[in-house]
Amino acid sequence: MGYEENSTVQTLLDAEDEASQIVARARKNKTQRLKEARDEAEKEIAEYRAQKERDFQAEKARTLGSTDSEKKQLQMDADIQLNEVDGLYNKNKDRVADLLVYYVTEVNTALRK
């Protein structure tokens, strides 16, 4: 019985060593998979961030471009309106001056009833 017990113990020890090796490989594989997953996630995050930055820069350029064109359009509109006002002033200044002189110098001497 001594040999059988020794053989059984040795078989158990061998099985324990094999189980330990399996567990060690599983841990190593798990660690490797976690590292790969982390690397993949960092890569996806970097790509996502780069895409959002490109989108932001494109929107910024579009917005600033439209702002500049809007400023130019507003300036042109203001210049047109200013020219219209100047034209009306030049057209009516003599008439207004004459009316002012007339009303200042005209004295109504009639009595009201």
Phi, psi and omega in degrees: 000337182297319181291320179296317179296318179296319179293318179295317178297316179297321178297319178295318178295319178297318179296321178295317177298316179297318178296319178297319179294320178297315179296318180296317178296319180298317178296317180297316179296319179297315179299317179296316179296320178296319179296316179297319179296319179296316179298317179297317180296318178297322178295315179297320179297316180297318178296317180297315180298317179296318179296315179296324178294318177298316178300317180297314181296321178295315179295320179297315179296319180295316182294314180294324177297317180290328178295317179296317180292325177295320178298316180297318180295317178298319179296319178296317178299317180296319179297319179298313180295321178296319177296321178297316180296316178299319179298314179296321178298310181297325181290322189252358186296319180294318181296317180295318179298318179297317179297319178298315179297317180300310183290332178284322184269342181280124180243125179270114183262359181285145178272144178272146179254000000 
